Amino acid sequence: MQFPVHRRHEVSSGTMNRFFVLVPLLAAWPAAAAQAQLGNPLKQLLRRDTTAAVRRVLANPDAHRVQIIYTQIRRDAAGKPQFKSYAYRLKPSEYFYPASTVKLPAAAVALQKMRRLNAAKLEPETPLRIDSAFAGQTRVLLDSSALGYRPTIGQYIRKVLLVSDNDAFNRLYEYVGQQELNASLRQVGLAQTRIIHRLSVGDKEPGSRQTNPVTFFADTTLRTELYRQPAAFNEGALPPMVATNIRIGKAYVDGSRRVEQPLDFSTKNEFPLHDQQQVLRALLFPESVPPQRRFGLGSDDYAFLRKYMRLLPRQSRYPKYNPAEYPDNYAKFLLAGGKAAALPEGVRIYNKIGQAYGFLIDNACIVDSVRGVEFMLSAVVYANHDEVLNDDQYDYDTVGFPFLRRLGELVYQYELGRTAPRRREQVRTYWSEQHERATP
């Protein structure tokens, strides 16, 4: 089961010498990950840190299923970015539940589909209606968070990126469809990723293969149809799961019953860490990846996604969020995770987090244009010492959030030492001019 991220409530439902260097193209990581590299800065940062937050996790990294990818961004004289990646304990065959991190590629594919349907004159803010055609499906006529109270794909993407809204993701899933969603991911080289169910509604086969009818309209009166998409059923085979160790824990809770055996994740989504950072890089730096690995998006689409990846909940007008319930670090785990707090001054975090079944994940690009800092950092940590899943008794506050926060601090402080006047100007120019074109 997948629940919305909320910092005040639980949301569920190695060894130190295992460091690897990664080649710049993320698709080649599985082969490169077998090569150890001396001088890996990520290794040095973790080894030298003496805080309890880091030592507690790295004392037993296998139990905490920790994986980290740190990517430096270097720019040539013309400002063109170059990437060098390092990893700690990167194991594509070791499964972790991706939780809400799947929402970022789903949002990108939803906008890509809008481009494909351009003949119907669809745009992210085109009003729509969602109907039901299968047991368990629900209809949507109104969206109280939206200007004009009409649901739109754009509004669902905002809610997904601002506060990791599960219902909004489910509506994107229904619009794109299970088959097209996964085919689109394969087309951009995400060979180990599969998104096969809705979140937080107990979605499973055959219902997960069924997607709702969706109708788009010319205006908010819903009188003139622009495009009608019938209900769909995915008759094809589901993408295979790549990870092999997919049974986790020693027990799990099913309703009011405790089951004394590991929880089997073979019917769940899969989104390994190297694929996660590949998606982030393709959205933030599309010119740096081969054309065949780019999403079919326009400049406005990129700007829209970038804006709402970094925007804080209180900065949004529609939807509007109460800062007391959604503080600035609500969905920012690296560098800022834990109790409600502001982000460090001058820092923007373009990211997507996940939190469920004891797993905490953050896939982020951290930027400080004032000080000339930019880097990518993706990490997962498992915080569930009693190994019972789905019981809402996880170690997020004592283990998970402190670790991710400290990890972000370590890399950010290291990056400050790599700044130079030219780099500061390049970073400021790139992130202020190229990435912030979307309207409020």
BELKANOR-V661044 format. One line per field, one symbol per residue. ss: DSSP state (@ for helix, = for strand, . for the rest). psi: psi as a letter, one per 20 degrees, with the letter a starting at -180 (. if undefined). A space follows every 50 residues. Layout:
# BELKANOR-V661044
ss: ???
psi: ???
This chain:
# BELKANOR-V661044
ss: .=.........=......====...@@@@@@@........@@@@@@@@.. .@@@@@@@........=========.....========.....=....@@ @@@@@@@@@@@@@@@@.@@@.......===.........=.......... ..@@@@@@@@@@@..@@@@@@@@@@@.@@@@@@@@@@......=...... ......@@@==..====.......=====..==...........=.==.. ====..===...==.....=..@@@@@@@@@@@@.@@@..@@@.....@@ @@@@@@@@@@..@@@...............................==== ======..==========....==========.....==......@@@@@ @@@@@@@@@@@@@@@@....@@@@@@@@@@@@@@......
psi: qpqqpphiqqjq.arijmqqqqqgohhjghghiioqpqjohgggghhipj qhgghggihmhghjkpppppoqoqpahijpqqppqqqplonhioqqpici hihghhgghghghgghkhhjkqrhjpqrppaqjqpiqqqphqoiiqpijp qqhghhgghghgjlpghgghhgghggqgghghhhhhhjjmijppojqrqj jkprqihhipqqqppqqhaiikhophpporqqpoirqqpqpgqhnjoqai rrpndjpppmrqpojijrqpnrhhhghgggghhhmhiiqqhijqqmqrhh gghggggihiqqgiipgoqpqohhhmrhkgkngphjqbqpqqqqpipqoo rprqoqkippqpoqoppnigjkpprpppqqqpnmhikpqkjkmrlghhgg ghghghgggghghghhijqqgggggggggghhghiliqq.
